[in-house]
Amino acid sequence: MRCEWLEENGLRFLSVDYRGNLSKDEMLALLEEQVTEVEAAGRGARVLILVDPNDRPHPDFLDAVKHAYRERMDPAGAKVAFVGVSGIGRSVVRGLQLMAGGLGALAFPGRDKALEYLAR
């Protein structure tokens, strides 16, 4: 499943997998599923987002992400960790943080560090 709730070491988090050859429409649908799950979970949901460092998301998707985070995820108090972001992708995450007005998301090289961040 690309979007599912998991629990590890007492930490409940939404795992969202954007890896693979997803079309723009598939990515947008997955984003909507992600945001809907976060809103339904209540304040403070933890979200682990898996991406492929070689994938380049469509600009329309990045714009939708910016709006989703600013208008829905941030007000829901979501804490987000990205795994698989490297190089230019880290700059994209930082740009999303700035455009979304302080998005609570960080990029990590591996899953373990990301989960440590989400557990804090």
C-alpha positions in Angstrom: 0.0 0.0 0.0 1.2 3.5 -0.8 -0.5 5.2 2.1 -0.9 3.3 5.4 -0.7 3.7 9.1 2.1 1.8 10.7 3.4 1.4 14.2 7.0 0.8 15.3 8.4 0.9 18.8 5.3 2.6 20.0 5.3 5.3 17.3 2.2 5.4 15.1 2.9 7.1 11.8 1.4 7.4 8.3 3.8 6.0 5.7 3.4 7.5 2.2 5.3 6.0 -0.6 5.8 8.2 -3.7 8.6 6.0 -5.1 8.2 4.5 -8.6 6.9 5.8 -11.8 3.8 7.6 -10.7 2.0 9.9 -13.0 1.2 13.4 -12.0 -2.5 12.4 -11.4 -1.4 9.4 -9.3 0.8 11.6 -7.2 -2.0 14.2 -6.7 -4.4 11.4 -5.7 -1.8 10.0 -3.2 -1.3 13.5 -1.8 -5.0 13.9 -1.3 -5.2 10.5 0.5 -2.2 11.5 2.7 -3.8 14.8 3.7 -7.2 13.3 4.3 -5.6 10.7 6.6 -3.7 13.3 8.5 -6.8 15.5 9.0 -8.8 12.5 10.2 -6.0 11.5 12.7 -6.3 14.7 14.6 -3.6 17.1 15.8 0.0 16.1 15.7 0.0 13.2 13.2 3.5 11.9 12.2 4.1 11.3 8.5 7.0 9.4 6.9 7.3 10.2 3.2 9.4 7.9 1.0 10.6 9.4 -2.3 13.1 8.3 -5.0 16.0 10.7 -5.3 16.0 10.2 -9.0 12.4 11.1 -9.6 11.6 14.7 -10.5 8.0 15.6 -9.5 5.9 17.6 -11.9 5.7 21.4 -11.1 1.9 21.1 -10.7 2.4 18.4 -8.0 4.9 20.6 -6.1 2.5 23.5 -6.2 -0.3 21.2 -4.8 2.1 20.0 -2.1 2.8 23.6 -1.1 -0.9 24.4 -0.8 -1.7 21.1 1.0 0.9 21.7 3.6 0.2 25.3 4.2 -3.6 25.0 4.2 -4.2 21.6 5.6 -1.2 19.7 7.0 0.4 22.6 9.0 -3.0 23.6 10.6 -3.3 19.9 11.6 0.0 20.0 13.4 1.6 17.3 11.2 5.2 16.4 11.7 6.8 15.2 8.5 10.0 13.3 7.6 11.2 12.7 4.1 13.4 9.7 3.2 15.2 9.4 -0.1 15.7 13.1 -0.7 19.2 14.1 -1.8 21.0 16.9 -3.5 18.6 19.2 -5.3 15.7 17.4 -3.6 16.8 18.8 -0.2 16.7 22.2 -1.7 13.1 21.5 -2.9 12.1 20.4 0.6 13.7 23.5 2.1 11.9 25.7 -0.5 8.6 24.0 0.4 9.3 24.8 4.0 9.8 28.4 3.2 6.9 28.7 0.8 4.6 26.9 3.2 5.6 29.2 6.0 7.5 26.9 8.3 6.5 23.5 7.2 7.3 21.0 9.9 9.3 18.7 7.6 12.9 17.6 7.4 14.8 15.4 4.9 16.8 12.4 6.2 19.2 10.0 4.5 17.6 6.9 6.0 14.4 5.6 7.6 15.9 5.1 11.1 16.9 8.7 11.5 13.6 9.9 10.1 11.7 7.8 12.6 13.9 9.1 15.5 12.9 12.6 14.4 9.2 11.7 14.3 9.4 10.1 17.7 10.7 13.3 19.3 
